[in-house]
Amino acid sequence: MSIKTLKDVSISSKTVLIRVDYNVPYDREMNIVDSTRITYTLPTINYCLERKCKIIIVSHMGRPKGKVSPRMSLKPITAFLSGVLNREVQFIETPIGETLKKQITSMKNGDIFLLENIRFYPEEEKNDDEFAKQLASLADIYVNDAFAAAHNAHASICAVTRYAKESCAGFLLVKEIEYFENAMAGARRPLCAIIGGAKVSTKLRAILNILPKVDSIIIGGGMAFTFLKSMGYDTGKSIMEEDLLEAAATTIALARQHNTELLLPIDIVAVKELSNDAAMTIVRVDEIPEDQMGIDIGPETIKLFSNKIKEAETVIFNGPMGVFEIPNFAKGTNAISEAIAQSNCFSIVGGGDSITAIHTAGVEDKISYISTGGGAFLRLLEGKILPAVAALDQPVTI
């Protein structure tokens, strides 16, 4: 990665605009449930504080579609951020306009502003140039530290770099990309990828991209049934994408061509209805009843997958093995999370569901690196350049 980083820029006593991703979950009382995405940005913020910068933090929350939504306000983050930084963070309710510009002129070195949800403005997701100009005019230097949003071509991520006096990547953005590159290009072998989730359609490009680059690939979750169906198995009422059967069969053939071992479930947990109280049966994949659906991997599959993980030196995990958000159907995903934690491999976990699974299993301290990104991590798996990274290489058009 050759993009300019924060250490390549002279920032002392300057005003910096830092784009972060503080899209964190709240409970009903608007308390932060998981602060990981906030704490991961602290090295960048503290680096700027040590150099006596004036800091303006930009983030989004949820998908308000350009409208103000109190449930998606960033205001609850102000108190938390003030606490972890041990200094007052001022919340700015109206981040665009002359009022803010006047407030910025009165900022002192070390002051921090947190702007309200930038997605309350429809121009943000439109990657609007005029909107981006207004953002860029707020500071001397633009810093992107929002890996989890780096796959979005939005104004505060992409267009802003065309008008900022100087742009660079923050420490989190750099760290995320470097960990991923090390896991893929510089991996200790064997390299095993675990891909789960409900649909093949959301992960097919990623699977096809990594297929020649890994030694083995484990496919679980609902998407496994499309692969099983393409092999001639009856999958009952299990989730299955009919229009991707040919693509699944082609993927299996490509795995053979590349000498990549592709592992699919050999037994599954089946139910008649998607309920935590539903009666569960364990069946082989060639014996799925026509009136039942697969909702988790079975014990033999757990053994098969876990043994493959134990053989690996590097593991990439993206996507659950079943409907893990329902407690009784989480055994397979938890078991795979534990197998990764118990191995001696270098492990990197990305994607919201996978991260939740790691935390649910209580093994987060045994994972080499937990990414903050879902869509961005998947984009890297697809072999794509992130829009945020591409934008940092664009020429300035002030």
C-alpha positions in Angstrom: 0.0 0.0 0.0 1.5 3.3 -1.1 -1.0 5.9 0.0 0.1 8.8 2.2 -0.3 8.2 5.9 -0.6 10.5 8.9 3.1 10.2 9.6 3.9 11.5 6.1 2.2 14.9 6.8 3.2 17.9 8.9 0.2 18.4 11.2 1.6 20.4 14.2 -0.9 23.0 15.4 -3.1 22.6 12.3 -6.8 21.9 12.0 -7.5 18.3 11.0 -10.8 16.9 9.8 -10.8 13.2 10.7 -13.4 10.9 9.1 -14.2 8.0 11.3 -16.9 5.3 11.5 -18.7 5.6 14.8 -21.6 3.6 13.6 -21.9 1.7 16.9 -24.9 0.0 18.4 -27.0 1.7 21.1 -29.4 0.2 23.6 -32.9 1.5 24.2 -31.5 4.1 26.6 -29.1 5.3 23.9 -26.1 3.8 25.7 -23.2 2.5 23.6 -23.3 -1.3 23.5 -20.0 -1.9 21.7 -17.4 0.8 21.6 -14.8 -1.1 19.5 -15.0 1.2 16.5 -14.5 4.2 18.7 -11.5 2.9 20.7 -9.8 1.7 17.5 -9.5 5.4 16.3 -7.9 6.6 19.5 -4.3 6.2 18.2 -5.0 8.6 15.4 -6.8 11.1 17.6 -4.1 11.0 20.3 -1.4 11.4 17.7 -3.0 14.6 16.5 -3.5 15.8 20.1 0.2 15.2 20.9 0.9 17.6 18.0 -1.4 20.2 19.4 -4.0 20.0 16.6 -7.5 21.3 16.5 -9.6 18.3 15.7 -12.9 18.0 13.9 -14.4 14.5 13.8 -16.9 13.4 11.1 -18.9 10.2 11.2 -22.2 8.7 10.2 -24.7 6.5 12.1 -27.0 4.1 10.5 -28.9 4.9 7.3 -31.2 7.9 7.9 -31.5 8.5 4.2 -30.7 12.2 4.4 -33.2 13.0 7.2 -32.7 13.8 10.8 -33.3 10.9 13.1 -32.8 11.2 16.9 -32.2 7.5 17.2 -29.2 7.9 14.9 -27.7 11.0 16.6 -24.0 10.9 17.4 -24.5 12.9 20.6 -24.3 9.9 23.0 -20.8 9.3 21.7 -19.6 12.7 23.0 -19.6 11.7 26.7 -17.8 8.4 26.0 -15.2 10.1 23.8 -14.6 12.8 26.4 -14.0 10.1 29.0 -11.5 8.0 27.1 -9.6 11.1 25.9 -9.8 12.8 29.3 -10.8 16.1 27.8 -14.0 17.8 26.7 -15.4 16.9 23.3 -17.8 19.5 22.0 -20.8 18.2 20.1 -21.8 20.2 17.0 -25.5 19.8 16.0 -25.2 21.8 12.7 -22.0 20.6 11.1 -22.4 22.6 7.8 -22.6 26.3 7.5 -21.2 29.7 8.6 -22.0 29.0 12.3 -19.5 26.2 12.4 -16.9 28.1 10.6 -17.1 30.9 13.2 -16.8 28.3 16.0 -13.7 26.8 14.3 -12.0 30.2 14.3 -12.3 30.2 18.1 -10.8 26.7 18.5 -7.7 26.3 20.6 -5.0 23.7 20.1 -6.2 20.4 21.6 -9.9 21.3 21.1 -12.1 18.6 19.6 -15.4 19.0 17.8 -17.6 16.0 17.1 -20.0 16.8 14.2 -23.6 15.4 14.1 -24.4 12.4 11.8 -23.1 13.5 8.4 -25.7 11.2 6.7 -28.5 13.6 8.0 -27.5 15.5 4.8 -28.6 13.8 1.5 -25.6 15.2 -0.2 -23.3 12.9 1.7 -24.4 9.7 0.1 -24.6 11.4 -3.3 -20.9 12.2 -3.1 -21.8 15.8 -3.8 -19.0 18.1 -4.8 -20.3 21.3 -3.3 -21.0 19.5 0.0 -17.5 18.1 -0.1 -16.0 21.5 -0.7 -17.8 22.8 2.5 -16.3 19.9 4.5 -12.8 20.4 3.1 -12.9 24.1 3.9 -13.2 23.4 7.6 -9.6 22.2 8.0 -6.0 22.2 6.8 -5.7 18.5 6.6 -8.2 15.7 5.9 -7.6 12.3 7.5 -9.5 9.2 6.6 -9.6 6.7 9.5 -13.0 5.1 8.6 -12.1 1.6 7.3 -15.6 0.3 8.0 -17.0 2.9 5.6 -14.1 2.8 3.1 -16.2 0.9 0.5 -18.7 3.8 0.2 -18.2 6.5 -2.4 -19.6 9.3 -0.2 -18.8 13.0 0.0 -16.9 12.8 3.4 -14.9 9.8 2.1 -14.2 10.4 -1.6 -15.2 13.8 -3.0 -13.7 15.7 0.0 -10.2 14.6 -1.0 -10.5 16.5 -4.2 -10.8 19.8 -2.3 -8.8 19.3 0.9 -5.5 21.0 1.0 -3.8 17.8 2.0 -5.3 14.3 2.5 -3.9 11.1 4.2 -4.9 7.8 5.8 -5.2 7.5 9.6 -3.6 4.6 11.5 -6.7 2.4 11.6 -7.3 2.5 7.9 -3.6 1.6 7.3 -3.6 -1.1 9.9 -6.8 -2.8 8.5 -5.4 -2.9 5.0 -1.9 -4.1 6.1 -3.4 -6.9 8.2 -5.5 -8.1 5.3 -2.6 -7.9 2.9 -0.4 -9.9 5.3 -3.1 -12.5 5.7 -3.4 -13.0 2.0 -0.2 -12.1 0.2 2.2 -12.8 3.1 0.4 -15.6 4.7 1.9 -18.5 6.5 0.7 -21.6 4.8 -1.6 -23.5 4.8 -4.1 -20.7 4.4 -7.7 -21.5 5.1 -10.7 -19.2 4.4 -14.0 -19.7 6.2 -16.9 -18.2 4.3 -20.4 -18.3 5.7 -23.7 -16.3 5.6 -27.1 -16.8 4.1 -26.6 -16.1 0.4 -24.0 -17.1 -2.2 -24.9 -13.9 -4.1 -23.3 -11.7 -1.4 -20.1 -13.7 -1.3 -19.6 -15.2 -4.7 -17.2 -12.6 -6.0 -15.1 -12.9 -2.9 -15.0 -16.7 -3.1 -14.0 -16.7 -6.8 -11.2 -14.1 -6.0 -9.6 -16.0 -3.1 -10.1 -19.5 -4.6 -6.7 -19.6 -6.3 -5.0 -17.9 -3.4 -5.9 -20.2 -0.5 -5.2 -23.8 0.3 -8.6 -24.6 1.5 -12.0 -22.9 1.7 -14.8 -23.8 4.2 -18.3 -22.9 3.1 -21.0 -22.9 5.7 -24.3 -21.1 6.5 -27.3 -20.8 4.3 -25.1 -20.4 1.2 -23.9 -24.0 1.6 -27.3 -25.3 0.5 -26.9 -23.7 -3.0 -23.6 -25.6 -3.4 -25.2 -28.8 -2.1 -28.1 -28.5 -4.4 -25.8 -27.9 -7.4 -24.2 -31.3 -6.5 -27.6 -33.0 -6.8 -28.6 -33.1 -3.1 -32.2 -32.4 -2.0 -32.1 -29.5 0.4 -35.7 -29.5 1.6 -37.0 -26.1 2.7 -33.4 -24.7 3.3 -32.5 -21.3 1.9 -31.2 -21.8 -1.7 -30.6 -19.6 -4.7 -31.9 -21.3 -7.8 -30.3 -18.8 -10.1 -26.9 -19.5 -8.7 -26.8 -23.2 -9.0 -24.6 -23.1 -12.1 -22.3 -20.6 -10.5 -21.9 -22.9 -7.5 -21.1 -25.9 -9.7 -18.6 -23.8 -11.6 -17.0 -22.7 -8.3 -16.6 -26.3 -7.2 -15.0 -27.2 -10.6 -12.6 -24.2 -10.3 -11.5 -25.3 -6.8 -10.5 -28.7 -8.3 -8.6 -26.9 -11.1 -6.7 -24.8 -8.6 -6.1 -27.7 -6.3 -7.9 -25.8 -3.6 -9.7 -28.0 -1.1 -13.4 -26.9 -0.8 -15.2 -28.2 2.2 -19.0 -28.3 2.5 -21.2 -29.5 5.4 -21.6 -33.3 5.7 -24.4 -33.1 8.3 -26.7 -30.3 9.4 -29.2 -29.4 12.1 -32.7 -29.3 10.6 -36.0 -27.9 11.8 -39.5 -27.5 10.5 -39.8 -23.9 11.6 -37.4 -21.1 12.4 -38.0 -20.9 16.1 -35.7 -21.2 19.1 -38.2 -23.8 20.5 -38.4 -25.8 17.3 -37.6 -29.6 17.6 -34.1 -30.1 16.0 -32.9 -33.2 14.2 -29.4 -33.9 12.9 -29.3 -35.4 9.4 -26.7 -36.1 6.8 -26.8 -33.7 3.8 -28.1 -36.5 1.6 -31.0 -37.1 3.9 -32.6 -33.7 4.5 -36.4 -34.1 4.9 -38.4 -32.2 2.3 -40.4 -30.5 5.0 -37.4 -29.3 7.0 -34.7 -26.6 6.6 -31.0 -26.6 7.6 -30.2 -23.9 10.2 -26.8 -25.0 11.5 -23.9 -27.3 10.8 -24.0 -30.7 12.5 -21.5 -32.4 14.9 -19.6 -34.3 12.2 -19.2 -31.1 10.1 -18.0 -29.3 13.2 -15.3 -32.0 13.5 -14.4 -31.8 9.8 -14.1 -28.0 9.8 -12.3 -27.8 13.1 -9.7 -30.3 12.0 -9.0 -28.3 8.9 -8.7 -25.2 11.0 -6.2 -26.9 13.2 -4.0 -27.7 10.2 -3.9 -24.1 9.1 -1.3 -21.5 9.8 -3.5 -18.6 8.7 -7.3 -18.4 8.9 -9.6 -15.8 7.5 -13.2 -15.9 8.9 -16.1 -14.1 7.3 -19.7 -15.2 7.9 -21.5 -17.5 10.4 -22.2 -21.2 10.0 -25.9 -21.0 10.6 -28.7 -18.8 12.0 -26.5 -18.0 15.0 -28.6 -15.1 16.2 -31.1 -17.6 17.5 -29.3 -19.1 20.6 -30.2 -22.8 19.9 -28.8 -22.5 16.4 -25.5 -21.0 17.3 -23.6 -24.1 18.3 -21.8 -24.5 14.9 -20.7 -20.9 14.7 -19.5 -20.9 18.3 -17.6 -24.1 17.7 -15.8 -22.8 14.7 -15.0 -19.6 16.6 -13.5 -21.6 19.4 -11.6 -23.8 17.0 -9.9 -20.7 15.5 -9.1 -19.4 19.0 -7.6 -22.7 20.1 -5.4 -23.1 17.1 -2.0 -21.6 16.8 -2.8 -19.8 13.5 -2.7 -16.2 12.6 -6.4 -15.3 12.4 -8.2 -12.4 11.0 -12.0 -12.0 11.4 -14.1 -9.5 9.4 -17.8 -8.9 8.9 -20.4 -7.9 11.5 -21.9 -11.3 12.1 -18.4 -13.0 12.4 -17.3 -10.3 14.9 -20.5 -10.8 16.9 -19.9 -14.6 16.8 -16.4 -14.1 18.1 -17.6 -11.9 21.0 -20.5 -14.3 21.7 -18.1 -17.2 22.0 -15.9 -15.1 24.3 -12.7 -15.7 22.4 -11.9 -12.2 21.0 -8.7 -12.0 23.0 -7.4 -15.1 21.1 -7.9 -13.7 17.6 -4.9 -12.1 15.9 -6.9 -9.3 14.4 -10.6 -8.4 14.5 -11.5 -6.0 11.6 -14.0 -3.1 12.2 -15.3 -3.5 8.7 -18.1 -5.6 7.1 -18.7 -4.3 3.6 -15.1 -3.0 3.3 -13.6 -6.3 4.4 -15.8 -8.1 1.9 -14.6 -5.7 -0.8 -11.0 -6.6 0.0 -11.9 -10.3 -0.2 -13.3 -9.5 -3.7 -9.9 -8.1 -4.7 -11.3 -4.6 -5.2 -9.6 -1.3 -4.4 -11.6 0.5 -1.7 -13.1 3.9 -2.9 -11.6 5.6 0.2 -8.1 4.4 -0.7 -8.5 5.3 -4.4 -9.7 8.8 -3.4 -6.5 9.4 -1.3 -4.5 9.1 -4.5 -6.6 11.6 -6.4 -5.2 15.0 -7.5 -6.4 18.0 -5.5 -8.7 20.5 -7.4 -8.9 23.4 -5.0 
